[in-house]
Amino acid sequence: MVDNYFQAYNSARLNEACRLFAQKMLNPQHDVTIGLTLAGAMTPAGMSGIIVSMMEVGFIDFIIATGANLYHDIHFALNYELVKGDFQADDTKLFDLDIVRIYDVFLEEKMLLGTDQYIRELIEDASFPKKEMSTSDLHYLIGKHLLKKSPTPEVSILAQAAKHNVPVYTSSPGDSSLGMEIARYSLEQPDLKFNPSLDVLETTAFVAYAKENGAILVGGGSPKNFYMQTQPMLWQFLNMSRGGHDYFIQITMDSPQWGGLSGATPSEAVSWGKINREELQNTVVVYSDSTIAVPILFSYVFDNCNPRKKKELFLKKDLLVEKLRKEYKKKKTESYS
């Protein structure tokens, strides 16, 4: 279908994205570190399973998502049922029935309370570390617990990311029920908190020491910019220019002229040093609903690419950050001498 019929307009852009992902980003000769960003309500829409499959074959090396996507992903591990609803439903009646709506997906309020209770019991357990941590550390701890204790961890991004040592970040940790639960607990135990600076340094280190970098951006928003800012972090603050990302695929419904397309177009990103100006031919923006384009894109690479060796960046992140720290201190000393 993609090769033979997607030949014009945005179907052609999706064709280009599929070929770029399969033929270059997943080409073993290129050794690309691939980050996936998720904005919008992708996990309630049923995207967890296909993302899990991508991690299993080594096609995704790290993830940056909204906290809401990861919170709702936990529902699946706990075997809660999300229900196909109607976007024209009477929301006042849904409120009276203790049902919340994400467009045409319905969730019972007891699911939210049950997920909140699971998180609360986990972090209040004596074995849970009460310390400052990156969001990837928190998500890894949750994922490990889901692997051991939840009824259906095989369909959860967080559980399978922990299994395959894929670090998962939240660019706005306070903007979800996960963040609110940590905030609630901080009233009792202030030592447990997020350190966003660790997230910035860890993702920057992944980019700095990768042979090549590739971005798969589902939507825009904070997750997209958080990944793309790793390049300005290197040249603007650390004096360690990487030269911009080498590969860029974005699936979005936004357009740049309204100011809502975070990071805007690949060519605009060149001006910020976020994309390598010599690699603009390796960038594609697909203007499409993500729930349509993402399954097609990911299915295409499953059909056309062999599994890759997993990079297991979670196990390497501390060493990479220490390497980044040493290189920065060395360059700072040289600039003063």
N, C-alpha and C positions, 0 to 999 in steps of 0.2 A: 504493500500500500504506500509506504513512504517513498520508496525508490521509484515507483512507476506512476503514481497519481498525485503526489504532493509536488506540484510543479510551478505554482504561481501564487502570488500574494503571500499571506502568512503561512499557508501550507508549505510553500517553498522555503520560507525561513525555518520552519520546523524540520524540513528535509536537511537544510544546511546544518542545523544544530545537531541532528542525529549523526550526520557524517563527521562533523567536527569532533563530537564526543567519541565516536567509535574508532575513527581512523587516526586521530591524532592524540587526543587526551588519554585514551586507553591503549595507545600503541606502546608496547614494551620498550621500544627504542627511545622513547621520550622521557619515561620515568616522571610522570606528572603527579604532584601532590594535589588532590582534588578536595576542595571544600564545598559543602552544600549549605545554602542558607534557605530558611523557611520562614516566610511571613504569611499572614492570613491563617485562617482556620483549616489547615491542611490535615491534621490528624483526625479531627471530627469528621472530615470528608472521606476518611478511609484510606489515607495515603501511608499509614504506618507500615503496612505489610510490604509494599513494593520498596520502601526505603530500607527495611530490614533485609530484603533480598539483595539490594545493592551492597550493603555492608558485608554480607556473607561471602560475596565473590570478590571483595576488595576494590570495588569501584568508587567508594566514598571513604575518605581518610579522616575527615572531621566534619562536624556539623555545628552551625550557628542558627538557633531558632528563637522564636518568641517563647517566653515562658509558658504562655497559654498552650502552644502546640505540645509542649512536653508534659504539662499538667494533664491535658486531655488524653495524651498517649497512655498515661498510667491507668485510665479506665479500662483499656483493653487488656492490660496485664492482669487486672483484678477481675476480669471476665464480666464487667458491667456491659449492658446492652445499650448502644446508641440506636435510635429508631429513626427511620425515614419518615419525615413529617411533611407538612405543607407550609410553604412560605406565606400563604394567605390566611393562615390560622388566626383566630382571635386571641391576641396575646393576653387580654384581660382574663379570658377563660383558662389559658395555660397557666397564668399566675395563680389562679384559684386552685388549680389541680397540681401545683408544685412541680410544674414542668418548665424548663428553660429551653429557649430556641436559639439555634445558630443557623439562621436562614431557614433551610428545610431539614435540619437535623434536630431531633428532640432528645433531651436528656432529663431524666427525673432528678429532682433536687436531692433525693437520697443518695444518688450516685456521687454528687459533689461532696456531700457531707461524709460519705463513706471513704472517698479518696482523701479528703482532708484528715479524717481520723487515722487512715493508714500512714500518711506523712507525719502526723503528730506523734503517733506511737513510735515510729522509726527514729525520729530525731530526739525524742525524750528518753529513748533506751540508754541505759548506762554505757553500752559499748559504742554508741555513736560519738565520734570525736567532736568535742565542743571547742572549736577553734576557728580562726580566720581561714577562709579557703576560696579557691576559684570556683566558678560555677561548674566547671568540668569535674572538680573533685566531688561536689555535692551530687551531681548527676550520676557519677560513677558509683557512689555509695548507694544511691537509690536503685540503680540498675542491678548492682550485685545482690541487694536484698530481694528485688523482684525475681531474680533468677532462682533464688533459694525458696522463697516463700509464696510467690503469687501463683495462681492456678494456670495462667496462660501466658508465660513470659515470652514465648516464641513469637508473639505478634506485637511486642512492644519495642519501640525504638530504643528507649533507655536501657531496657534489659539486654537487648542484643548488642548495643553499643558497648556496654560493659563486658559482655562476653568476648567481643572481638577487639577490645581496647581502642575503640573509636572515641576520641574526646568529643563531648557535646557541651556547647556553650549557650548561654542566654545573654544577649546584648543588653537587655533591660530587665535585670533580675527582679526588681520590685514590681513589675507590671504583670503579675499573674498570681494565682492562688499559691503557687510554690513560694514566691517571694513574700507574700503576705503571711504565710505560715512561719517562715524564718523570722519575719519582723515580730510576729506575736511572741515567738519563743525568746527573742532577744530581750523582751521585758523581764524575763526570769533569768536568762543566762546570756549576758552581753558578749561573751567570748565567741559565740557562734555567729558568724557574719560573713557576707560575701566581700571579697576584695576585687573590684573590677579591674584594678591595675594588673593583677595576675592574669586575668583573661586577655588583656591587651598584650602583655609580654609573651604569653604562651602562643597565641595565634600569630604574633609577629615573628616569633622564633621559627614556627613551622614554615612560614613564607621565606624567611631569610636563608634557611639552610636546605630548602628544596632545590632540586635540580631545575624543575620547571613548576609553575603554579597554574592551576586551573580553577575557575569558579563556575559553579552551577547555582544560579540565583532564582529561586522560586518566589516571585513577588519582589518587592523592594524593601522599603522601610529600614528600621534599625539593623536587622541581621545583615542585610546587604552592605550597608555602609560600614558596619563593624568589620566585615571581612576585607572590603576594599581599602579601608584606612590603614591596613598593615603596611602598605607600600609607602604612603606619606610618613608613617611612623618611622620607617627605616631611614628615609632621606632627610626628613624635616627635623626630626628630633634626635636620631641616633647617628647621623652622618655616615650611614651604611647603605647607600642606595642599592636597591635590588633591580630597579629599572622598570617596574610595573609588571602586572600579571601577564602571563603568556597566552592564556585561553580564557574566554568569557562567553558564557551562555546565560541569558536572562529570559525568563518567561514572565510576562507582565501584561496587565490590562491598562496600565497608566501610559500617558504620553507626556513628553517633557515640557511642552509649552505651558502647562498649568502649574508647574512647580511641584507636582506630587510624585514624580518618578525619582526616587532617592538615588543620587549619584548620576541621574540622567543617562545620557547615551554613552556608548564606549568612546566615541571621539571626544566628548567633553571630559571623560575620565582621564584621557591622555594628558590634558592640561594640568591635572592634579598629580600626575605621575602614578596613577593607579593602574593604568594599563600601558604595557610596552608599546610605544608608538610604532615600532617595527613589526608589531604583530596584530595590527588592526584587521588583517584578513582572517584572523583566528578569533573573531568576535561575532556573535549573532544575538540579536534581540528578536524574540518571538512574541508578537502581540496576540495573546490567546489566554483563555481561561486555563489556569494551572491544572484543574481537575481533568481537563481534556489532554493538554499537551504533555504533562509529566508522565503519565502511564505510557504514552506512545514513545516518548524519548527513552525512557528507561527500558521498555520492552525491546526497543530497537537494539540497544547495546547488548542486552541479554542474548539476542539472536545472533549477533555478529562478532562478539568478543569473547575471548577466553578469560577465565578468572585470573585475577592478579594476586601476587603475594601481598598480604595485608601489611600495612606500614606500622600498625599498632602504636600510633603516636602518643596515646595516653601513657605508655610505659617509658617514652623517650622525652616527654615534655620538660621535666625538671632539668635534665641534662642539657637540653637545647636552650632553655632559658639561662642557665649558668654560662653556657658558651656565649650567648648574646651579651650577658652582663660583662664578661671578661673582655670581649671585643670592644664594647662601648667604652669601658674604662681605659683600654689601651689607646683608642682613638682620641679620647678626651685628653689623656696625658700628652699625646703627640701634638695636639692642637695648641697646648699651652707652652710647649717647649720650643 
